[in-house]
Amino acid sequence: MSDRTTHWDHVYTTKGETEVSWFQDTPTISLGMIRAADSDHTAAIIDIGGGASRLADSLLQAGYRNIAVLDLSVSALEAAKTRIGAAAAAIDWIVADATTWRPAKAYDVWHDRAAFHFLTDPGDRAAYVDRLRSAVAPGGHVIIGTFAPDGPERCSGLPVQRHDSASLSMELGPGFELVETRGETHHTPWRSTQAFQFSRFRRKTG
């Protein structure tokens, strides 16, 4: 078991889903950007580092039917499955590290809220982007939400790498074009605020 897996399994076995700083009852910006990227309810969508997030629930409720959630914590995914109930059987639950995972199919939308910013090592970021490039179909969209440049420097006891759309563009490379960026002031369960940015890119077809 990797150190990352051990860390996140510990987080999700010692805290409830509403007791972590990144908890959102409704992932409004993520849903809006996914709709803007692909309103076709048959679109293949993967939520990277989705953990116990409520995005999968919200996508099901919105009519999307080709949903995958990837996380390295079994405990986090089990919490999400339990909450969703019988409908969880319609979701592809993937236990993997996004830096070493081997995608088995192509996706129309790659979504990541607050996973990429934990990759402070350039080699880990490069490995993540390699998997992203092998998983996102031409014309597909990549949505990455991270702490903004004025956001926190640490989260869950770990250092983070803050980003804006320019730094994410550099990480993804010339095969992806920036479509939009949105800022968010996230309110944690204990009423502090965190500055996030969400950037959406489209994979070039040529």
Summary of the structure (lengths in Angstrom):
residues: 206
radius of gyration: 15.6
end to end distance: 39.9
largest distance: 47.3
contacts: 645
relative contact order: 0.17
helix: 36%
strand: 30%
